[in-house]
Each structure stands twice: as C-alpha cells, then as structure tokens.
Amino acid sequence: MEDQLIKWDPIVLTREDLLGRAKFHRNEGVDVCAVAVLDLIAKKIKENGKYLNWYGVSKEQLPGKNNIFVEVGDDAVVIGYPKGFYDEYNIYPIVKSGIIASKWGAYFGGQPYFLIDAKLFPGSSGSIVVSKPKDLALVDGTLRYSKEKQFAFLGVYSGEPIREHNPIEFDDITIIRKSGFKVGVVWYGHLVEDIINDGNPYQTSDQTVK
C-alpha cells in the first residue's frame, strides 16, 4: 500500500472577506482576533469529504473546567507553524515546550496575559498554548485515568515583550536600544470566547465592515 501524501486545502479570503469575518476584543490592547471560517470548512468537507479528522479548542477546555488546573511553574506547550516552518510531508506543526513564568490568573502589568519561559522560533505569534497533555488528573482528591491524554487551553502566544531604553542622540541619528527578557506573552484563552460573543468588527476611520 503506497503512502498517501497529505496536502493542504487552503481557505482563501480576499482582504474584504477577511476584514468582514474578523472580530476584535473590546479592549484594544488585546493582541488577538477571531476570524469566522467554520462555515467554509464545513462546505469543503461536504463537497469533498476526504479530510483528516480535525479538532478545535473550546471554553470547556479552559483550566478548571475539565479537571485540569495550572499554576506558575507548570509545563506549557506551544503549537504552531512559525514562519511556515513545519513537517511539510505530514503537515504537522512544530511543538515547543516551556513553563508558565508568571502567576496564573493574574493580569501581568494590568493586561489579560501571562508569561511563559520558552525558547521559541521568530514568527511564533498566533500559536496556541496548552498545558502538557496528561492521562492522569486529580479530581476531588481522587486520581483518575483517561484513555486519551487531556490538556487545558491556556491561550494564544503573542511574542516577546521588549523594553525600549532612553534614546541616544548623535548629530544626525538617534539610537534606541531595545532589550528582551527571554519570556513570551500569552493572552488568556477566555479572551477568545469574549471576542466571539461580544467582540468588535473591524473598523476603519470612516466606516465599519460588517
């Protein structure tokens, strides 16, 4: 039996389609948006049918709602396609590991995100972040086993925070030195549901795309 090569079946959107399907958080500082494509996926499956099983995350997989709880120091897994780097034959993403680096549940710097300590590829922004999948969970003091490994949806990765230092002035140029902290920003997963249920459409200076 010959191997069957797995191929992408891309969803192509015009700029107008993309902006019309995008929703943003009411807090403009949140660097996450949601783009509605489920109807397009369903249409492709109905027309073709030859697709691998696919899955998404939901509010039922937020920490605490599926008997999985996390705290600072726990393992975190980042899953994505950084700058188009992935297993081109099997179409699988790249998985990187790290730990939760700031107090879980706290808004770091007053913004609804937490930090992870992970060595990530440039271009990893937008990657999903989950707890390390496990087949054991402590429920009401009882250790329970699951046939399939379970995980909690922690949030969406958004790059490394950068601090800009005071500018250095020369005769004809200005130099602004920037430094990082070897940590990454992850916007909390519950923000996705907030955006879907009560987000703002894309707005321009003179109109709103609906």
Secondary structure, 3 states (H helix, E strand, C coil): CCCCCCCCCCCCCCHHHHHHHEEECCCCCCCCEEECCHHHHHHHHHHCCCCCCCCCCCHHHCCCCCCCCCCCCCEEEEEECHHHCCECCCCECEEEEEEECCCCCCCHHHCCEEEEEECCCCCCCCCEEEECCEEEEEECCEEEEEEEEECCEEEEECCCCEEECCCEECCCCEECCEEECCCEEEEECHHHHHHHHHCEECECCCCECC
